[in-house]
Amino acid sequence: MNAPLPPNPIVPTIPFDEDGAHFGYLRLPASRDESAWGAVMIPIAVIRNGEGPTALLTGANHGDEYEGPIALQALAHELKPDEIAGRVIIVPFMNTPAFHAARRTSPLDGVNLNRCFPGRPDGSTTEKIADYFLRTLVPLADIVLDYHSGGKTLDFVPFAAAHLLDSTVQQEACIAAMQAFNAPYSMTLREIDPVGMYDTVVEEAGKTFVTTELGGGGSATARSAGIARRGVRNLLKHAGILCGDPEIGPSIAIDTTEGDCFHFCEMRGMLELLCDLGDPVAKGDPLALIWPTDRVGANPVAIQARTSGILAARHFPGLINPGDCLAVVATVL
């Protein structure tokens, strides 16, 4: 028989079940060279007004993605208890060590939070964070929003996403929430490798789950931050937590569940994209050129699109290496 899991060492400094607006931390003991009896302090807000559904809202699962932290900092600052019915749990910097280092992975243990779920209460710092979210916070939630964007290495058309799920009822709930978020694009998504992802364990827990990719390049724009700000309020209205109807505008439905949508690089060089994000692409079209960087006068290698649709994602830095995701071509539904 498996031994029961030990308790997680994270301690919240604020209550989850008291009405009002509460601002504090998830305190995780973390002994290190800089602080022998130190702790990782993960900022958290809990805003509650009576009985009702609970939304769990997270940003900076990866520390170099900023639309979520911007939108959630603004929401925590602006949202008042008397505006809602139920509870909103806001964690703008889910992976706080990675966020402060502007890294995808944690500088404390080198672990990618979004690839280490379910985590371990007796594991590394990042594994402890994952375990706490899964065993303590996710069970409190009815609807979960986890913001993402491309970080330093990818850039996306701004989309909210729902995954293909075994449960038709749950999938329909996730799609309805995604559509309520109302990003310019709405993606039906199949992950390359869902093992260890926050998305996967939240969906396995039966929750309504929405994720996003709202830009990239390791920064945020006025447009992408605005999409993130409006989207979270739309989601809270859809959930019945915030009064009013979602602000719904045009959204293009796209899909990456079929075909050869992902394009991976097989060589090292300098990337020249031949189309921009959102541009139409036909199967067989030249998608990019990869130029050598160790000589001049040589021909570039042409990369052709393996499917038709729009350019939904692209490698961001100018240099590219074998194994890097070069582009994603999504089908327009």
N, C-alpha and C positions, 0 to 999 in steps of 0.2 A: 504494500500500500504506500501511496505517496504521503510523505509527512506534510502536515498543514503548513502553510506559508507563515513566516513570522510577520509581526506587524510592521507596517511601513514607518520609517523614522520621521517622515514629514509631519509637521505640526502646523495647522492653520492658526493665524493670530486673530482671526475674526470669525464670528458665528455664521453658519449657513441657514439657520432656521429662525432668525429674528427679523422682524420687519424693520425697514429703514435702509439707508445706504451705508455700507461698511467697506472700508478700504484698509488693506493690510497685506500680509504676505503668507506664502507657504514656506515655512522655514525648514530647510533640509540640512542637517549637520554634515559638514564637509571639511575634514581636517586636511590641510595642505601646507605647503611651505610658507605661504604668505599669512596664514591664520590657523594656528594649531588647533584651536577650539572653534573654528569658524563655521559659517553656515552659508549656503546658497539661499538667497532671499528672492522668491518668485512673487512679483506683485500680483495681487488678486483683488477684485471688487465683487461684492455680493449685494445686489439691490433686490429687495423683496417687499411685496405688498400683498399680504394675505395668501389665500389658497389659489392655486392655478398652476399652469404648466411651468416647467423650468427649461431655460435655454442655457447651454454651455457654449461659450464663445471663446475661441482661442486664436492667437496669432503667434508668429515667430516659432512655430514648430521647427522651422529652419531659420537660423539666426540672421541670414542675409536677405530676408524678404520683409518688406516694409508696409505694404498696403494694409494688412491686418492690424499690426501694431498701431498705425495711425488711426484707423477707424475705431478700434477698441479703446484707445486712450480718449478719443473724442467722445465716444458713447459713455464711458465711465464718468467723464467730467460733466456731461450734459444731462444724463438720464436721471429723473427724479422718481422716487418710490410711488408718488401719487399718480404717475403717468402709466403705471403698469398694473397688471393683475397676474400675480405669480412671482416668479423669481428669475433673475438674470445673473449668471456667474460669468465674470469677464476675466480672462487671463491674457493680457496683451503680449506677454513675452513668455510663452510656454517653456521654451528652452532658453532660459535667462542667460546661462553662461555663453552659449553660442551667439545669442543676440548681442551681448556686450562686446564680443570679439568679432562681430560681423562675419561669422562663419556658418557654413551649413552644418557642421558637426561641432560637438562640444570641445573646447580647449582642455577641459578637465580630464576627459577619458577618450577623446577621439571618436565617440559613438554618434551615429546619426539617430536622433530620437525617433524619426518616422520610419525607422527600419528595425526597431528593437522591442516592439510590443510583443507579448504582454509585459515585458520588463521583469524585474526581480526586486523585491523589497530588501534583499541582502546583496544586491549587485553593485555595479558602478553608479556614479551619480546620475547619469542619464537613465539607466535602467530603473533606478528608484523613482525618478520622475514619471516614467512610463507606467510603472506599477501603481503609483498613487492616482494618476488620472484614471486608469482603467478600473481599479477596485474601489475608489472613493468618489470621484467626481462624476464619471460616466453614469453610474447607477442613479444619481440624483436627477439626470437630465431626461427630458422628453425629446428634445431636438438639439442637435449639435452642429455647429458651424466651425470649420477649421480653415482659416485663410491660408492660401499659398500664392506665390508668384514664382518667377523663374530664378530668383537669386542672381548671383554673379555670372552664371554660365548659360542661362536660357532666357528667352523672351517669348511671350505668348500674346495672341489676341486675348482680350479680357473675357474670360468665361467663368461661369459657375458650372459645377458638374455634379452628376449623380451616376452611380455605378449600376451595372447590371447585377441583379440579386436573384437568389433562388426564390424568395418570397415575392409574389406579384403584388401583394398588398403593401409590403414595406417599400418595394421599388416605386410603386405609384406615389406613395407618401413622399419619398425622397425627390422624385421628379417634380411633384407639385411644389415642394419647398424650393428646389432649384429654380423653377420658373418664377416663383414669387420673389426671389433675390433679384432677378431681372438684370443680370449682366448683359452687355451687348451680344454675347454669344452664350448659348446653353448647350453644354456638352454631355452626351451620353458616353461614358468612359469605361474602358477596360484597362486596368493597370498592367504594365509589363510584368511586374512581379509583386503581387499584393501581400506576400508574407512579411509579417513584422510591422505592417503599417497601422497607424492610428485609425485610418478609415476602416480597415478590415475588422479590427476588434470592436469598434463602435457599432458597425453594421451587424456583426455577429451577436452583439448584445441586444439587437432588435430596435435600435434607435433610428429616428429619422436623421439622416446625415447629409450635409451639403459641404462640398469643398470648392475651392476656386483656384484659378491661375489668372492673375490680374495684370500681368506685365512682366517685368524682369530687368536684368542688367544690374542688379544690386542697388536699385533705387526705386523711388516712386515718382509718378508724375501727378500733376493736378488732376488729370482725367482719371487715372487709375485709383488715386485716393478717393476721389469723388464717387466712383463706382462702389468702392468698398464701404464708404460711409452710408450711402443710400441703401445699399443691399442689405446691410445688417438690420436697419430699421424696417425695411420691407419684410424681412424674415420674421422679425418679432411681431409685426402686424399679422402676418400669415398664421403664426402660431397662436394668436389670440392673447399675447402678452401685452402688446402695445396697441392702443386704440387706433382706429382708422383702417383704411384700405391701403394695400401696397401701391406705390407709384409705379405703374407698369407702362413701359415704353417698348419699342421694337426690340426683339431679340432673335437672332438667327440660330436655329437649331443645327448643331453639328454632331458628328459621331466618329469615334475612333475604335469601335468594337469589331469591325470587320476589315479584312484586307491588309495590305502592306502599308499601313499609314506611317509607321516609324522608320526613319532612315538613319542608319548608323555609319559613321566614318570608318574607313579601313586604312587610312594613311595619315601621315603628319604633313601639315602644310598651312597655307594661308587661305582662309575661306572667303569666297566672293559669292554671296547669294544673288541669284538672278531674278528674284521676285521678292516682294515685301509681304509682311504679315497681312493676312486678309485677302491677298491677291488670288485669283482663280488659277488653278494648276490642272493640266490634263496629263493623264498617264503617258509617260514617254517624253514629256517636256523636259528640257534642261532646267534643273532646279538650282544647281550651284556649280562653281568651279573651285577646285582645290589647286592652288599654285604652289610649286616647290619653293622652299625658303633657303635652300643651300646652294642655289645656282640661278643664273639668268638665262633667258633664251630658250628655255624648255617649255613644252606644251603643258597646259594645265590638264588635270583629270576632270572630266565632266561627270556630274552626278545627275541621273535622270529620275524623274518622279515615277514611283511604282504604282501609283493610284491617282485617281482624279479627285478634286475637291478644292479646298483653299489651304494656303499655308497658315497653319494654326500655331506653330511653334518653330523656333529657330535657335541654333547655337548662337550664343551672344558674343564672346570674345572673337577677335579677328584671327587668332591662331586656333587650330583644331588638331586633335590627336586621334589615333586609332581607338575605337570604342566609344567616342563621344557621340551623343545624339546630335545629328546634323540638322534634322528638320522633322516635323510632323505634318502630314497632309491629312486634314479631316474632311470627311464626306459631309456635304450640305444636305440636310434632310428636307 
